[in-house]
Amino acid sequence: MQYLIQLLISGLAVGAIYGLIAMGFAVIYKSTGLVNFAQGEMTMITAYIAWTISTTVSGNVVVVALGAILAAVVLGLVIERLVMRPMLGEPVFATVMVTIGLAVILRSSINFIWDAYPHGLDIGVGRTIVRIGGVGVRTGQIAVIATLLILLAAIWAFFRYSKIGVAMRAVAADDRTALLMGISATRVHAMAWAASSVIAGIGGVFFALSYDLSPAMFQLGLKAFPATILGGLDAVLGSGLGGLLIGITENLAGGYVGSGMKEVAGFAMIIVVLMIRPFGIFGERDIERV
């Protein structure tokens, strides 16, 4: 029984990381109608910046957190302004190909700016073991699950009640009509890219706290994308919950079936779900237009 509980808790923790990155995918799609295939690389860059701050400036958790968030905002805004804004009005396929090219560039920049060796992000928190029901759990695992739940509630309220959230949804639905209503599509896109970068970057920092930091971290985007598809590309909350489902499924498959199944369990799950609901568990039917 303890083994099952351990698998569930660790699955929830890694699933929360997937969920945060998946929410980054969904925020951009919900606001711009675009799938960003550089999400994993943006997550990785933010984590590396957090590690750089901790080793060269300060290891204080508050300084590292604020520095990483600020860096994520700047990264998202720079990408939107220099790379994505010139693509406004271009075919979706061309814009998606731009994000793929951006992913390759960001991935390669790790070796140029930093190095190819693994590093540990140690800021004095997150690695302490606490006992819950006889099962050892890292405080970082508890923190990432709590962070995901808090962000789910905050984003739900943001899109439902705030004027900016409504404006983002309007631009994604029809940017020309939104423009006629006085909504600035470029401003909405900039905020979406900044918010997406921050949310996914938080997931990357939590991953670095629990595991090693390495150039292979870009694969987190590949792991999180099934969570977005499972929950629904246009469903930010669904993407977060989809991450939890993927994390638990992977852990249970790896623990009870075999380690090889852990890598494919999430993708097998989305195949089954999409055969029943092609727009995801929480997605809307108009997702099929993309």
N, C-alpha and C positions, 0 to 999 in steps of 0.2 A: 504493500500500500504506500509506503514511504517513497518507493521508487517511482510510482505513478505520480505522486504529489510533486516530487522533484522534477519530473519531466514536464508536468503542467506548469509549474512556476517558471522554470527556465524557458519553456515554450512561450509563455505570456511575455517574458522579458524580451526575448529576441523578436517576438511578434510585435511588441510595442515599438521597437526600433523600425521594423518593416512598416508599421502603421504610420509612424511619423513621416517617413520618406514617401509612402504612398499618398499621404495627405498633401505633400508637396506637389506630386503629380496632379492630384485632383484640383488643387487650388488654381493652378495654371490653366488646366483644361476648363474648369467651370467659369473662369474669368476671360479666357481668350479663345477657347475652342481648340487649343493646340496641345499635342502630346510632346513633352520635353524629354527627349532621350538622353539628355546630359544631366539628369537629376542625380544619378549616382555619383558622377564626377564632381558636381557642386557640393554634395554631401561630404565627399572626401577632402576637397579643398578646405572647407570650413574646419574639419577636424584637424587637418595639418596646421592651419593657422592657430587653432587653440593650443596645439602642442608647442608651436613656436613661441607663443606668448608665455606658456608655462615654463619653458626652459631658458628663455632669454630675457624676459622682462619681469615676470612675477608668477609664482606658483599659487598665488591666492585664488581661491575658487571663484570669488566674486569678480575679480579682475579678468580671469580667464573667460568666465561666462559672458560678461559684458563685452569683452573684446571679440569673442567669437560671434556674438549676435550682431555687433556692428560690422564685422567683416562680412558676414553673410548678407546683410542688407546692401552693403556696397557692391558685393559680387553680383547679386541679383539685379541691382540697378544698372551696373555697367554692362552686363550682358544684354539686358533689355534695350538700353539706349544705343549701344554700338553694333549689336548683332541682330536683334530681333525687330527693332523698330523699322529699319530699312526694308524688312520683309512684309510689312503691313500691306494687305491687299493682294499679296502674291498667292499662288496656288498652295493649298495645304501640303501637298506632297513636297514641294520645294522647301517650304518652311521646316517641315519635319527633317528633311535631309540636312538642313543647316544645323539643327540641334544635334544630329548624329556627328557631323563634322566638328562641332563645338566640343562634343564629348571626347573625341579623339585628341583634340588639342589640349583640353584640360587634363586628360589622363597622362599625356606625355609631359606636361609641365611639372609633374611631381618629380620626375628624375632630374629635370633641369634646375628646379628651385631647391629641392630638398635632396633626397637620395632614394635608393631602391631597397633600403634595409628596414626591417620592422622596428617600431618604437612603441614604448608604453607611455600612455598619458597618465601621469601620477600627480594629482593635485591634492592629495591627502584625504579624499573622500571617495565613496563609491565601492571600495573593495573590502570593507569590513563585513565579516560574516555574522549574521544574527540567526537565531533559531526560531522557526515558526512551526509549531506542531511537530517538533523533532526533526525538522528538515532545515538544513543550512541554506540561507539565502543571502546574497550580497545586497548591501544597502543600495548599490547602483541599480540593481534589478528592480527593487521596490520603487526607487525614484523614477525610473523610466516609465514604468506602468502608470504611476501617479501622474507624471507629466503628460502622458498621452490622454488620460481621462480628463485632465484639466483643459487641455487644448481642444479636445472634442467638444466640451461644453462651451468654451469660449468662442470657437468658430461657429458652432450652431447659433449662438446668440448674435454673432457678428453678421452672418448672412441673413438672418431672419429679421433683425431689428434695426441694424445700422443703415444709414443712407448709403455709405460707401459699399456695404455688402450688397444692397439691392442694385446699386449701379454696376457692380461687377457682374451680377447675374444678367442684367439688361444688355451689357456689352457683349457677353458671350452668346446671348440669344440672337441679337441682331445689332451689330455695331453701328450700322448706318442710321437705323431708327433711334438708337440711343444718342447718336450725335445730334440728331434733329431735336432731341429733348434737352439738349444742353449738357450732356454727359461727355466728358473728355475721355475717349478711348485710350489715348496714349498714357494718360495719367493712371487710368485703371490698370492697364497692362503693367506699368512700372510698379505699382503697389502689389500686384499679383506676383510678379517675379521676385520682389523683395520678400514678401511674406512666405512664398514657397521656399526660397533659399534659407530663410531663418528656420522654418519648421523642419525641413529635411536636415539642415545643419545641426540642429539639436539632436536629432537621431544619430548623426555621425559622431558627435562628441560623446554621447552615451555609449556608443559602440566602442570607441577608443578607450573609454574608461574601463570597460569590462574585458576587452580583448586587445590585441595588438593593432597598432596603426601601421598600415602598409599600402603600397600602390594597388594592392588587390582589393582595396575597399570599394572601388567603383562597382564591384559586383553586388553591393548592397542595392543598387538601383535595379539590377536584374532580378534580385530576390523580392524587392518591394513591388515591382510592376505587376506581378500576378495578384498581389493584394488589391491594387487599384482596379484591375479588371474584375476581380471577384466582387468587390464592394460596389463597383460602378464608377466609370471614369468621371462622371459628372456628380458623384456623391462623395463629398469630402468626409463626412462622418462615416459613411459606408467603407471608404478606403481605410480609415483608421481601424475599424472593427475587422475588416478583411485581413489586415496585418496580424491581428491577434489570432484569427482562425488559421492563417497560413503557418504562423510560428508554432502553434499547438500541434497542428497536423504533422509538420516536419519532425518535431521532437518525438511524438508518439510513434511515427513510422520508423524513425531512426532507432528508437529504444526497443521496440517490440518486433519489428520486421527485419531491419538490418541497416547499417550505416549508409549503404548505397541508396536505399530508398529515401533517405532524408533529402537528397538533392532533387528528387523528382516528384515527391509527394505533393508539393504545392502546385506544380504545373498539372499533375493528374487531377487535382481537386478542381482547378479552374476549368479544365476540359469538361468535366462532368457537369459543373454548374452552368457553364455557358451553353451546353447542349439543351438545358432546360430554360435558362434565362439569358439570352444572348447579350443583354444590356447590363448584366450583373445583378447581384442580390438586391441592392438598394438603388440601382440606376434607373433612369427614366428611358422610355422607349425611343425617344429622339436621339439617344446615343448612337443609334444605327446609322445616322446620317454621316458619321465620320469614317 
